[in-house]
Amino acid sequence: MKRASERVFSTESLKQRVNTLKTSLNSVDTGIDILAVTKYYEADKVLQLIDAGFTELGENRLQHAIPLIQSLPSDLNWHFIGPIQTNKLSKIVEYFDVIQSVHSEKILNKIIEIAIKKEKYISVYLQVNFTGEENKFGFSEKEISTVLSKIELPTYVKIRGLMAMGPLTDDTNKIKKCYQQVFQCFGRLKKTYPFFETLSMGMTNDFLIAAENGASMVRIGRYFFN
């Protein structure tokens, strides 16, 4: 059964939903960006998101993304946010502008190799895992420092920030603690590596908690039409 807030949203237009979302985020910080996630939607719905002003779009399924990217305007910025399979990484680099879910040194090195080969400019976020959940991927802070101390980035690859997911729980205190730890990690890394610009964390279920605890980008999907 839908909660009362969800029933209200179901009768709102997309414009109203977007305005409600932006108002909620602006009450915390006017500088928080929204990544509109398309994994639930076909091209007609994505076009509505574009008409609503979104140019930064996120997708976690390569198979779903490719026909969308091919058919939609070319001036959009596409972010890959899903689990990365190395056998699909060449296509991810080819079609996307940003890869947020870079969770290991091996994946980062492979992206560098492909970007050089394809002469493709790509931005990446390093995915961290502060949830304590073994089934989630991600660097530790120590691993990031180790990798960045020895890796040489070509002109084609830019590290732009961190990406994190919250724990799978309804306990808001646990979610808050996780995001606070990520934000503290981001702050420490930024002091050493000023190119860390963006902290991407928070989704439809917990974006306000993420915003209140330092997110500069939230990833919103099913909120828009469901």
Protein Blocks (a to p, Z undefined) as FASTA:
>chain_A
ZZfklmmmmmpcfklmmmmmmmmmmmmomkbccdddfklpcfklmmmmmmnopabdcdfb
fklmmmmmmmmcfkbccddfbdcdfklmmmmmmmpmbdfklcbfklmmmmmmmmmmnopa
cdddddddfkopakbgcddfklmmmmmmmpccdfklccfbdcddddddfblklmmmmmmm
mmmmmmmmmmmmmmlmbdceddfklmmmmmmnopabdcdfklmmZZ
